[in-house]
């Protein structure tokens, strides 16, 4: 069901973590301090995802807001019943918050398009552009990302930067898994066309 998983964790280990996340969130309904465990586990990843899309200046605020929104809405997540994916839910909140900063994101990509070969990205903030920098194609990538429709860009960067699998992306965006695949296909076609057949967004893909 859906496309290839991108996580480096095995399926059983990933399922175990998802169950532990859900248990931690449920426990936080009675003991709010338990929510800190989810913050500790996912804040670095959420911040890295936000930094990859908005730059470091906005990333701290967005990451903090993600967990504030999540904490306040955790009762609604729990009310949906067992089997929810907390990780995907957090990335979905992050993506919605990032959309509010779409002008900042577009400025970031335009700046990337203007960057010279000697300009250096902040290490660890953007897995995709770090790979492209090595290939001296950052300008083309910046232009291509800025031109993608918002839905395609969200799906692409949740996979390439957030390293969510297709099912998690579907949960994060509230769309069918098949739609995730369609958006990724179109987005990657655009990226490959802009970069002469290279696709730096296709990283660590396994089954």
PyMOL CGO cylinders between C-alpha atoms (Angstrom):
from pymol import cmd
from pymol.cgo import CYLINDER

trace = [
    CYLINDER, 0.00, 0.00, 0.00, 1.69, 3.13, -1.21, 0.3, 1, 1, 1, 1, 1, 1,
    CYLINDER, 1.69, 3.13, -1.21, 5.30, 3.85, -2.07, 0.3, 1, 1, 1, 1, 1, 1,
    CYLINDER, 5.30, 3.85, -2.07, 8.62, 2.83, -0.55, 0.3, 1, 1, 1, 1, 1, 1,
    CYLINDER, 8.62, 2.83, -0.55, 9.40, 3.44, 3.09, 0.3, 1, 1, 1, 1, 1, 1,
    CYLINDER, 9.40, 3.44, 3.09, 12.20, 5.92, 3.69, 0.3, 1, 1, 1, 1, 1, 1,
    CYLINDER, 12.20, 5.92, 3.69, 12.89, 5.33, 7.36, 0.3, 1, 1, 1, 1, 1, 1,
    CYLINDER, 12.89, 5.33, 7.36, 16.08, 3.49, 8.33, 0.3, 1, 1, 1, 1, 1, 1,
    CYLINDER, 16.08, 3.49, 8.33, 14.23, 1.72, 11.11, 0.3, 1, 1, 1, 1, 1, 1,
    CYLINDER, 14.23, 1.72, 11.11, 12.90, -1.79, 10.49, 0.3, 1, 1, 1, 1, 1, 1,
    CYLINDER, 12.90, -1.79, 10.49, 9.15, -2.22, 10.22, 0.3, 1, 1, 1, 1, 1, 1,
    CYLINDER, 9.15, -2.22, 10.22, 8.76, -3.90, 13.59, 0.3, 1, 1, 1, 1, 1, 1,
    CYLINDER, 8.76, -3.90, 13.59, 10.91, -1.36, 15.35, 0.3, 1, 1, 1, 1, 1, 1,
    CYLINDER, 10.91, -1.36, 15.35, 9.00, 1.48, 13.74, 0.3, 1, 1, 1, 1, 1, 1,
    CYLINDER, 9.00, 1.48, 13.74, 5.68, -0.04, 14.79, 0.3, 1, 1, 1, 1, 1, 1,
    CYLINDER, 5.68, -0.04, 14.79, 7.00, -0.42, 18.33, 0.3, 1, 1, 1, 1, 1, 1,
    CYLINDER, 7.00, -0.42, 18.33, 8.00, 3.22, 18.45, 0.3, 1, 1, 1, 1, 1, 1,
    CYLINDER, 8.00, 3.22, 18.45, 4.60, 4.30, 17.10, 0.3, 1, 1, 1, 1, 1, 1,
    CYLINDER, 4.60, 4.30, 17.10, 2.86, 2.30, 19.83, 0.3, 1, 1, 1, 1, 1, 1,
    CYLINDER, 2.86, 2.30, 19.83, 5.14, 3.82, 22.48, 0.3, 1, 1, 1, 1, 1, 1,
    CYLINDER, 5.14, 3.82, 22.48, 4.42, 7.31, 21.15, 0.3, 1, 1, 1, 1, 1, 1,
    CYLINDER, 4.42, 7.31, 21.15, 0.70, 6.72, 21.32, 0.3, 1, 1, 1, 1, 1, 1,
    CYLINDER, 0.70, 6.72, 21.32, 0.98, 5.34, 24.84, 0.3, 1, 1, 1, 1, 1, 1,
    CYLINDER, 0.98, 5.34, 24.84, 3.00, 8.38, 25.93, 0.3, 1, 1, 1, 1, 1, 1,
    CYLINDER, 3.00, 8.38, 25.93, 0.46, 10.78, 24.46, 0.3, 1, 1, 1, 1, 1, 1,
    CYLINDER, 0.46, 10.78, 24.46, -2.45, 8.93, 26.07, 0.3, 1, 1, 1, 1, 1, 1,
    CYLINDER, -2.45, 8.93, 26.07, -0.67, 9.00, 29.43, 0.3, 1, 1, 1, 1, 1, 1,
    CYLINDER, -0.67, 9.00, 29.43, -0.17, 12.74, 29.07, 0.3, 1, 1, 1, 1, 1, 1,
    CYLINDER, -0.17, 12.74, 29.07, -3.94, 13.23, 29.20, 0.3, 1, 1, 1, 1, 1, 1,
    CYLINDER, -3.94, 13.23, 29.20, -3.78, 12.24, 32.88, 0.3, 1, 1, 1, 1, 1, 1,
    CYLINDER, -3.78, 12.24, 32.88, -0.22, 13.34, 33.56, 0.3, 1, 1, 1, 1, 1, 1,
    CYLINDER, -0.22, 13.34, 33.56, 0.65, 16.34, 31.35, 0.3, 1, 1, 1, 1, 1, 1,
    CYLINDER, 0.65, 16.34, 31.35, 4.35, 16.08, 32.20, 0.3, 1, 1, 1, 1, 1, 1,
    CYLINDER, 4.35, 16.08, 32.20, 4.51, 12.85, 30.19, 0.3, 1, 1, 1, 1, 1, 1,
    CYLINDER, 4.51, 12.85, 30.19, 4.17, 14.91, 27.01, 0.3, 1, 1, 1, 1, 1, 1,
    CYLINDER, 4.17, 14.91, 27.01, 7.76, 16.04, 27.55, 0.3, 1, 1, 1, 1, 1, 1,
    CYLINDER, 7.76, 16.04, 27.55, 8.88, 12.62, 26.33, 0.3, 1, 1, 1, 1, 1, 1,
    CYLINDER, 8.88, 12.62, 26.33, 7.42, 13.32, 22.89, 0.3, 1, 1, 1, 1, 1, 1,
    CYLINDER, 7.42, 13.32, 22.89, 9.06, 16.73, 22.86, 0.3, 1, 1, 1, 1, 1, 1,
    CYLINDER, 9.06, 16.73, 22.86, 12.45, 15.22, 23.68, 0.3, 1, 1, 1, 1, 1, 1,
    CYLINDER, 12.45, 15.22, 23.68, 12.04, 12.53, 21.04, 0.3, 1, 1, 1, 1, 1, 1,
    CYLINDER, 12.04, 12.53, 21.04, 10.85, 14.62, 18.11, 0.3, 1, 1, 1, 1, 1, 1,
    CYLINDER, 10.85, 14.62, 18.11, 11.80, 18.26, 18.66, 0.3, 1, 1, 1, 1, 1, 1,
    CYLINDER, 11.80, 18.26, 18.66, 15.24, 17.94, 16.95, 0.3, 1, 1, 1, 1, 1, 1,
    CYLINDER, 15.24, 17.94, 16.95, 13.67, 16.31, 13.87, 0.3, 1, 1, 1, 1, 1, 1,
    CYLINDER, 13.67, 16.31, 13.87, 10.81, 18.80, 13.65, 0.3, 1, 1, 1, 1, 1, 1,
    CYLINDER, 10.81, 18.80, 13.65, 13.23, 21.70, 13.99, 0.3, 1, 1, 1, 1, 1, 1,
    CYLINDER, 13.23, 21.70, 13.99, 15.46, 20.26, 11.26, 0.3, 1, 1, 1, 1, 1, 1,
    CYLINDER, 15.46, 20.26, 11.26, 12.45, 19.91, 8.96, 0.3, 1, 1, 1, 1, 1, 1,
    CYLINDER, 12.45, 19.91, 8.96, 11.38, 23.50, 9.62, 0.3, 1, 1, 1, 1, 1, 1,
    CYLINDER, 11.38, 23.50, 9.62, 14.93, 24.74, 9.09, 0.3, 1, 1, 1, 1, 1, 1,
    CYLINDER, 14.93, 24.74, 9.09, 15.14, 22.89, 5.80, 0.3, 1, 1, 1, 1, 1, 1,
    CYLINDER, 15.14, 22.89, 5.80, 12.10, 24.76, 4.55, 0.3, 1, 1, 1, 1, 1, 1,
    CYLINDER, 12.10, 24.76, 4.55, 12.37, 28.16, 6.25, 0.3, 1, 1, 1, 1, 1, 1,
    CYLINDER, 12.37, 28.16, 6.25, 15.96, 28.50, 7.41, 0.3, 1, 1, 1, 1, 1, 1,
    CYLINDER, 15.96, 28.50, 7.41, 17.25, 28.52, 10.95, 0.3, 1, 1, 1, 1, 1, 1,
    CYLINDER, 17.25, 28.52, 10.95, 15.79, 31.90, 11.88, 0.3, 1, 1, 1, 1, 1, 1,
    CYLINDER, 15.79, 31.90, 11.88, 12.19, 30.69, 11.81, 0.3, 1, 1, 1, 1, 1, 1,
    CYLINDER, 12.19, 30.69, 11.81, 12.82, 27.07, 12.73, 0.3, 1, 1, 1, 1, 1, 1,
    CYLINDER, 12.82, 27.07, 12.73, 13.01, 27.51, 16.50, 0.3, 1, 1, 1, 1, 1, 1,
    CYLINDER, 13.01, 27.51, 16.50, 9.69, 29.37, 16.64, 0.3, 1, 1, 1, 1, 1, 1,
    CYLINDER, 9.69, 29.37, 16.64, 7.94, 26.91, 14.34, 0.3, 1, 1, 1, 1, 1, 1,
    CYLINDER, 7.94, 26.91, 14.34, 9.21, 23.88, 16.25, 0.3, 1, 1, 1, 1, 1, 1,
    CYLINDER, 9.21, 23.88, 16.25, 8.12, 25.39, 19.56, 0.3, 1, 1, 1, 1, 1, 1,
    CYLINDER, 8.12, 25.39, 19.56, 4.69, 26.20, 18.13, 0.3, 1, 1, 1, 1, 1, 1,
    CYLINDER, 4.69, 26.20, 18.13, 4.29, 22.63, 16.83, 0.3, 1, 1, 1, 1, 1, 1,
    CYLINDER, 4.29, 22.63, 16.83, 4.54, 21.19, 20.32, 0.3, 1, 1, 1, 1, 1, 1,
    CYLINDER, 4.54, 21.19, 20.32, 2.36, 23.90, 21.83, 0.3, 1, 1, 1, 1, 1, 1,
    CYLINDER, 2.36, 23.90, 21.83, -0.37, 23.15, 19.28, 0.3, 1, 1, 1, 1, 1, 1,
    CYLINDER, -0.37, 23.15, 19.28, 0.09, 19.41, 19.77, 0.3, 1, 1, 1, 1, 1, 1,
    CYLINDER, 0.09, 19.41, 19.77, -0.12, 19.65, 23.55, 0.3, 1, 1, 1, 1, 1, 1,
    CYLINDER, -0.12, 19.65, 23.55, -3.29, 21.70, 23.39, 0.3, 1, 1, 1, 1, 1, 1,
    CYLINDER, -3.29, 21.70, 23.39, -4.93, 19.40, 20.84, 0.3, 1, 1, 1, 1, 1, 1,
    CYLINDER, -4.93, 19.40, 20.84, -3.74, 16.04, 22.17, 0.3, 1, 1, 1, 1, 1, 1,
    CYLINDER, -3.74, 16.04, 22.17, -7.22, 15.22, 23.47, 0.3, 1, 1, 1, 1, 1, 1,
    CYLINDER, -7.22, 15.22, 23.47, -8.58, 15.38, 19.91, 0.3, 1, 1, 1, 1, 1, 1,
    CYLINDER, -8.58, 15.38, 19.91, -5.82, 13.11, 18.65, 0.3, 1, 1, 1, 1, 1, 1,
    CYLINDER, -5.82, 13.11, 18.65, -6.54, 10.58, 21.40, 0.3, 1, 1, 1, 1, 1, 1,
    CYLINDER, -6.54, 10.58, 21.40, -10.29, 10.78, 20.75, 0.3, 1, 1, 1, 1, 1, 1,
    CYLINDER, -10.29, 10.78, 20.75, -9.73, 9.56, 17.19, 0.3, 1, 1, 1, 1, 1, 1,
    CYLINDER, -9.73, 9.56, 17.19, -9.00, 6.13, 18.65, 0.3, 1, 1, 1, 1, 1, 1,
    CYLINDER, -9.00, 6.13, 18.65, -6.02, 3.76, 18.78, 0.3, 1, 1, 1, 1, 1, 1,
    CYLINDER, -6.02, 3.76, 18.78, -3.62, 3.32, 15.90, 0.3, 1, 1, 1, 1, 1, 1,
    CYLINDER, -3.62, 3.32, 15.90, -2.83, 6.97, 15.24, 0.3, 1, 1, 1, 1, 1, 1,
    CYLINDER, -2.83, 6.97, 15.24, 0.67, 7.92, 14.16, 0.3, 1, 1, 1, 1, 1, 1,
    CYLINDER, 0.67, 7.92, 14.16, 1.95, 10.60, 16.53, 0.3, 1, 1, 1, 1, 1, 1,
    CYLINDER, 1.95, 10.60, 16.53, 5.06, 11.27, 14.44, 0.3, 1, 1, 1, 1, 1, 1,
    CYLINDER, 5.06, 11.27, 14.44, 3.02, 11.90, 11.30, 0.3, 1, 1, 1, 1, 1, 1,
    CYLINDER, 3.02, 11.90, 11.30, 0.59, 14.05, 13.28, 0.3, 1, 1, 1, 1, 1, 1,
    CYLINDER, 0.59, 14.05, 13.28, 3.44, 16.27, 14.52, 0.3, 1, 1, 1, 1, 1, 1,
    CYLINDER, 3.44, 16.27, 14.52, 4.83, 16.67, 11.00, 0.3, 1, 1, 1, 1, 1, 1,
    CYLINDER, 4.83, 16.67, 11.00, 1.34, 17.53, 9.78, 0.3, 1, 1, 1, 1, 1, 1,
    CYLINDER, 1.34, 17.53, 9.78, 1.10, 20.31, 12.36, 0.3, 1, 1, 1, 1, 1, 1,
    CYLINDER, 1.10, 20.31, 12.36, 4.57, 21.51, 11.33, 0.3, 1, 1, 1, 1, 1, 1,
    CYLINDER, 4.57, 21.51, 11.33, 3.60, 21.56, 7.66, 0.3, 1, 1, 1, 1, 1, 1,
    CYLINDER, 3.60, 21.56, 7.66, 0.45, 23.57, 8.39, 0.3, 1, 1, 1, 1, 1, 1,
    CYLINDER, 0.45, 23.57, 8.39, 2.44, 26.10, 10.41, 0.3, 1, 1, 1, 1, 1, 1,
    CYLINDER, 2.44, 26.10, 10.41, 5.10, 26.34, 7.69, 0.3, 1, 1, 1, 1, 1, 1,
    CYLINDER, 5.10, 26.34, 7.69, 2.39, 27.16, 5.15, 0.3, 1, 1, 1, 1, 1, 1,
    CYLINDER, 2.39, 27.16, 5.15, 1.67, 30.33, 7.13, 0.3, 1, 1, 1, 1, 1, 1,
    CYLINDER, 1.67, 30.33, 7.13, 5.25, 31.35, 6.39, 0.3, 1, 1, 1, 1, 1, 1,
    CYLINDER, 5.25, 31.35, 6.39, 5.02, 30.61, 2.67, 0.3, 1, 1, 1, 1, 1, 1,
    CYLINDER, 5.02, 30.61, 2.67, 6.54, 33.96, 1.76, 0.3, 1, 1, 1, 1, 1, 1,
    CYLINDER, 6.54, 33.96, 1.76, 9.57, 33.19, 3.94, 0.3, 1, 1, 1, 1, 1, 1,
    CYLINDER, 9.57, 33.19, 3.94, 9.88, 29.77, 2.32, 0.3, 1, 1, 1, 1, 1, 1,
    CYLINDER, 9.88, 29.77, 2.32, 9.70, 31.23, -1.19, 0.3, 1, 1, 1, 1, 1, 1,
    CYLINDER, 9.70, 31.23, -1.19, 12.31, 33.85, -0.28, 0.3, 1, 1, 1, 1, 1, 1,
    CYLINDER, 12.31, 33.85, -0.28, 14.56, 31.06, 0.97, 0.3, 1, 1, 1, 1, 1, 1,
    CYLINDER, 14.56, 31.06, 0.97, 14.32, 29.22, -2.34, 0.3, 1, 1, 1, 1, 1, 1,
    CYLINDER, 14.32, 29.22, -2.34, 14.91, 32.40, -4.32, 0.3, 1, 1, 1, 1, 1, 1,
    CYLINDER, 14.91, 32.40, -4.32, 18.00, 33.06, -2.19, 0.3, 1, 1, 1, 1, 1, 1,
    CYLINDER, 18.00, 33.06, -2.19, 19.12, 29.50, -2.87, 0.3, 1, 1, 1, 1, 1, 1,
    CYLINDER, 19.12, 29.50, -2.87, 18.65, 30.13, -6.59, 0.3, 1, 1, 1, 1, 1, 1,
    CYLINDER, 18.65, 30.13, -6.59, 20.88, 33.20, -6.37, 0.3, 1, 1, 1, 1, 1, 1,
    CYLINDER, 20.88, 33.20, -6.37, 23.56, 31.56, -4.23, 0.3, 1, 1, 1, 1, 1, 1,
    CYLINDER, 23.56, 31.56, -4.23, 27.00, 31.27, -5.72, 0.3, 1, 1, 1, 1, 1, 1,
    CYLINDER, 27.00, 31.27, -5.72, 29.10, 28.09, -5.64, 0.3, 1, 1, 1, 1, 1, 1,
    CYLINDER, 29.10, 28.09, -5.64, 31.10, 29.41, -2.68, 0.3, 1, 1, 1, 1, 1, 1,
    CYLINDER, 31.10, 29.41, -2.68, 28.07, 29.94, -0.46, 0.3, 1, 1, 1, 1, 1, 1,
    CYLINDER, 28.07, 29.94, -0.46, 27.64, 27.30, 2.25, 0.3, 1, 1, 1, 1, 1, 1,
    CYLINDER, 27.64, 27.30, 2.25, 24.42, 25.98, 3.72, 0.3, 1, 1, 1, 1, 1, 1,
    CYLINDER, 24.42, 25.98, 3.72, 24.19, 25.41, 7.46, 0.3, 1, 1, 1, 1, 1, 1,
    CYLINDER, 24.19, 25.41, 7.46, 25.20, 21.81, 8.10, 0.3, 1, 1, 1, 1, 1, 1,
    CYLINDER, 25.20, 21.81, 8.10, 22.39, 19.55, 9.21, 0.3, 1, 1, 1, 1, 1, 1,
    CYLINDER, 22.39, 19.55, 9.21, 19.62, 21.98, 8.33, 0.3, 1, 1, 1, 1, 1, 1,
    CYLINDER, 19.62, 21.98, 8.33, 18.75, 20.82, 4.86, 0.3, 1, 1, 1, 1, 1, 1,
    CYLINDER, 18.75, 20.82, 4.86, 19.56, 17.30, 3.74, 0.3, 1, 1, 1, 1, 1, 1,
    CYLINDER, 19.56, 17.30, 3.74, 18.43, 17.93, 0.18, 0.3, 1, 1, 1, 1, 1, 1,
    CYLINDER, 18.43, 17.93, 0.18, 20.27, 21.16, -0.49, 0.3, 1, 1, 1, 1, 1, 1,
    CYLINDER, 20.27, 21.16, -0.49, 23.38, 19.74, 1.14, 0.3, 1, 1, 1, 1, 1, 1,
    CYLINDER, 23.38, 19.74, 1.14, 23.41, 17.02, -1.50, 0.3, 1, 1, 1, 1, 1, 1,
    CYLINDER, 23.41, 17.02, -1.50, 22.73, 19.48, -4.27, 0.3, 1, 1, 1, 1, 1, 1,
    CYLINDER, 22.73, 19.48, -4.27, 25.47, 21.81, -3.06, 0.3, 1, 1, 1, 1, 1, 1,
    CYLINDER, 25.47, 21.81, -3.06, 27.94, 19.02, -3.64, 0.3, 1, 1, 1, 1, 1, 1,
    CYLINDER, 27.94, 19.02, -3.64, 26.69, 18.80, -7.23, 0.3, 1, 1, 1, 1, 1, 1,
    CYLINDER, 26.69, 18.80, -7.23, 26.77, 22.60, -7.71, 0.3, 1, 1, 1, 1, 1, 1,
    CYLINDER, 26.77, 22.60, -7.71, 23.08, 22.59, -8.69, 0.3, 1, 1, 1, 1, 1, 1,
    CYLINDER, 23.08, 22.59, -8.69, 21.62, 24.53, -5.77, 0.3, 1, 1, 1, 1, 1, 1,
    CYLINDER, 21.62, 24.53, -5.77, 20.39, 27.40, -7.93, 0.3, 1, 1, 1, 1, 1, 1,
    CYLINDER, 20.39, 27.40, -7.93, 18.39, 25.09, -10.17, 0.3, 1, 1, 1, 1, 1, 1,
    CYLINDER, 18.39, 25.09, -10.17, 16.94, 23.27, -7.17, 0.3, 1, 1, 1, 1, 1, 1,
    CYLINDER, 16.94, 23.27, -7.17, 15.91, 26.55, -5.55, 0.3, 1, 1, 1, 1, 1, 1,
    CYLINDER, 15.91, 26.55, -5.55, 14.08, 27.62, -8.68, 0.3, 1, 1, 1, 1, 1, 1,
    CYLINDER, 14.08, 27.62, -8.68, 12.39, 24.23, -9.04, 0.3, 1, 1, 1, 1, 1, 1,
    CYLINDER, 12.39, 24.23, -9.04, 11.24, 24.10, -5.42, 0.3, 1, 1, 1, 1, 1, 1,
    CYLINDER, 11.24, 24.10, -5.42, 9.86, 27.63, -5.61, 0.3, 1, 1, 1, 1, 1, 1,
    CYLINDER, 9.86, 27.63, -5.61, 7.75, 26.68, -8.63, 0.3, 1, 1, 1, 1, 1, 1,
    CYLINDER, 7.75, 26.68, -8.63, 6.22, 23.51, -7.20, 0.3, 1, 1, 1, 1, 1, 1,
    CYLINDER, 6.22, 23.51, -7.20, 2.56, 23.67, -6.15, 0.3, 1, 1, 1, 1, 1, 1,
    CYLINDER, 2.56, 23.67, -6.15, 2.27, 23.75, -2.36, 0.3, 1, 1, 1, 1, 1, 1,
    CYLINDER, 2.27, 23.75, -2.36, 0.80, 20.26, -2.10, 0.3, 1, 1, 1, 1, 1, 1,
    CYLINDER, 0.80, 20.26, -2.10, 3.57, 18.70, -4.18, 0.3, 1, 1, 1, 1, 1, 1,
    CYLINDER, 3.57, 18.70, -4.18, 6.26, 20.56, -2.26, 0.3, 1, 1, 1, 1, 1, 1,
    CYLINDER, 6.26, 20.56, -2.26, 4.80, 19.47, 1.08, 0.3, 1, 1, 1, 1, 1, 1,
    CYLINDER, 4.80, 19.47, 1.08, 4.76, 15.82, 0.05, 0.3, 1, 1, 1, 1, 1, 1,
    CYLINDER, 4.76, 15.82, 0.05, 8.24, 15.96, -1.45, 0.3, 1, 1, 1, 1, 1, 1,
    CYLINDER, 8.24, 15.96, -1.45, 9.89, 17.62, 1.54, 0.3, 1, 1, 1, 1, 1, 1,
    CYLINDER, 9.89, 17.62, 1.54, 8.10, 15.47, 4.12, 0.3, 1, 1, 1, 1, 1, 1,
    CYLINDER, 8.10, 15.47, 4.12, 9.74, 12.53, 2.35, 0.3, 1, 1, 1, 1, 1, 1,
    CYLINDER, 9.74, 12.53, 2.35, 13.11, 14.04, 1.50, 0.3, 1, 1, 1, 1, 1, 1,
    CYLINDER, 13.11, 14.04, 1.50, 13.73, 16.17, 4.60, 0.3, 1, 1, 1, 1, 1, 1,
    CYLINDER, 13.73, 16.17, 4.60, 11.36, 14.68, 7.19, 0.3, 1, 1, 1, 1, 1, 1,
    CYLINDER, 11.36, 14.68, 7.19, 12.07, 11.15, 5.92, 0.3, 1, 1, 1, 1, 1, 1,
    CYLINDER, 12.07, 11.15, 5.92, 8.48, 10.05, 6.42, 0.3, 1, 1, 1, 1, 1, 1,
    CYLINDER, 8.48, 10.05, 6.42, 7.21, 7.07, 4.47, 0.3, 1, 1, 1, 1, 1, 1,
    CYLINDER, 7.21, 7.07, 4.47, 4.25, 7.38, 2.12, 0.3, 1, 1, 1, 1, 1, 1,
    CYLINDER, 4.25, 7.38, 2.12, 1.70, 6.22, 4.71, 0.3, 1, 1, 1, 1, 1, 1,
    CYLINDER, 1.70, 6.22, 4.71, 3.00, 8.77, 7.21, 0.3, 1, 1, 1, 1, 1, 1,
    CYLINDER, 3.00, 8.77, 7.21, 2.87, 11.54, 4.62, 0.3, 1, 1, 1, 1, 1, 1,
    CYLINDER, 2.87, 11.54, 4.62, -0.73, 10.61, 3.88, 0.3, 1, 1, 1, 1, 1, 1,
    CYLINDER, -0.73, 10.61, 3.88, -1.55, 10.81, 7.58, 0.3, 1, 1, 1, 1, 1, 1,
    CYLINDER, -1.55, 10.81, 7.58, 0.33, 14.10, 7.99, 0.3, 1, 1, 1, 1, 1, 1,
    CYLINDER, 0.33, 14.10, 7.99, -1.46, 15.79, 5.08, 0.3, 1, 1, 1, 1, 1, 1,
    CYLINDER, -1.46, 15.79, 5.08, -4.83, 14.07, 5.44, 0.3, 1, 1, 1, 1, 1, 1,
    CYLINDER, -4.83, 14.07, 5.44, -4.79, 12.68, 1.89, 0.3, 1, 1, 1, 1, 1, 1,
    CYLINDER, -4.79, 12.68, 1.89, -4.93, 9.17, 0.40, 0.3, 1, 1, 1, 1, 1, 1,
    CYLINDER, -4.93, 9.17, 0.40, -1.65, 7.27, -0.03, 0.3, 1, 1, 1, 1, 1, 1,
    CYLINDER, -1.65, 7.27, -0.03, -2.25, 7.16, -3.77, 0.3, 1, 1, 1, 1, 1, 1,
    CYLINDER, -2.25, 7.16, -3.77, -2.39, 10.95, -3.86, 0.3, 1, 1, 1, 1, 1, 1,
    CYLINDER, -2.39, 10.95, -3.86, 0.96, 11.07, -2.08, 0.3, 1, 1, 1, 1, 1, 1,
    CYLINDER, 0.96, 11.07, -2.08, 2.46, 8.92, -4.82, 0.3, 1, 1, 1, 1, 1, 1,
    CYLINDER, 2.46, 8.92, -4.82, 0.96, 11.09, -7.56, 0.3, 1, 1, 1, 1, 1, 1,
    CYLINDER, 0.96, 11.09, -7.56, 2.23, 14.31, -5.99, 0.3, 1, 1, 1, 1, 1, 1,
    CYLINDER, 2.23, 14.31, -5.99, 5.70, 12.87, -5.51, 0.3, 1, 1, 1, 1, 1, 1,
    CYLINDER, 5.70, 12.87, -5.51, 5.83, 11.63, -9.09, 0.3, 1, 1, 1, 1, 1, 1,
    CYLINDER, 5.83, 11.63, -9.09, 4.95, 15.07, -10.44, 0.3, 1, 1, 1, 1, 1, 1,
    CYLINDER, 4.95, 15.07, -10.44, 7.30, 16.88, -8.05, 0.3, 1, 1, 1, 1, 1, 1,
    CYLINDER, 7.30, 16.88, -8.05, 10.24, 14.62, -8.85, 0.3, 1, 1, 1, 1, 1, 1,
    CYLINDER, 10.24, 14.62, -8.85, 9.61, 14.96, -12.56, 0.3, 1, 1, 1, 1, 1, 1,
    CYLINDER, 9.61, 14.96, -12.56, 9.92, 18.73, -12.12, 0.3, 1, 1, 1, 1, 1, 1,
    CYLINDER, 9.92, 18.73, -12.12, 13.09, 18.37, -10.04, 0.3, 1, 1, 1, 1, 1, 1,
    CYLINDER, 13.09, 18.37, -10.04, 14.71, 15.99, -12.53, 0.3, 1, 1, 1, 1, 1, 1,
    CYLINDER, 14.71, 15.99, -12.53, 13.87, 18.28, -15.44, 0.3, 1, 1, 1, 1, 1, 1,
    CYLINDER, 13.87, 18.28, -15.44, 15.41, 21.25, -13.63, 0.3, 1, 1, 1, 1, 1, 1,
    CYLINDER, 15.41, 21.25, -13.63, 18.55, 19.34, -12.64, 0.3, 1, 1, 1, 1, 1, 1,
    CYLINDER, 18.55, 19.34, -12.64, 19.25, 17.53, -15.89, 0.3, 1, 1, 1, 1, 1, 1,
    CYLINDER, 19.25, 17.53, -15.89, 18.00, 14.15, -14.70, 0.3, 1, 1, 1, 1, 1, 1,
    CYLINDER, 18.00, 14.15, -14.70, 19.43, 14.34, -11.17, 0.3, 1, 1, 1, 1, 1, 1,
    CYLINDER, 19.43, 14.34, -11.17, 17.06, 13.83, -8.24, 0.3, 1, 1, 1, 1, 1, 1,
    CYLINDER, 17.06, 13.83, -8.24, 18.67, 14.68, -4.88, 0.3, 1, 1, 1, 1, 1, 1,
    CYLINDER, 18.67, 14.68, -4.88, 15.32, 14.25, -3.13, 0.3, 1, 1, 1, 1, 1, 1,
    CYLINDER, 15.32, 14.25, -3.13, 15.40, 10.49, -3.59, 0.3, 1, 1, 1, 1, 1, 1,
    CYLINDER, 15.40, 10.49, -3.59, 17.43, 9.59, -0.51, 0.3, 1, 1, 1, 1, 1, 1,
    CYLINDER, 17.43, 9.59, -0.51, 17.72, 6.42, 1.57, 0.3, 1, 1, 1, 1, 1, 1,
    CYLINDER, 17.72, 6.42, 1.57, 14.75, 4.73, -0.11, 0.3, 1, 1, 1, 1, 1, 1,
    CYLINDER, 14.75, 4.73, -0.11, 14.13, 1.15, 0.83, 0.3, 1, 1, 1, 1, 1, 1,
    CYLINDER, 14.13, 1.15, 0.83, 11.21, -1.20, 0.77, 0.3, 1, 1, 1, 1, 1, 1,
]
cmd.load_cgo(trace, "trace")
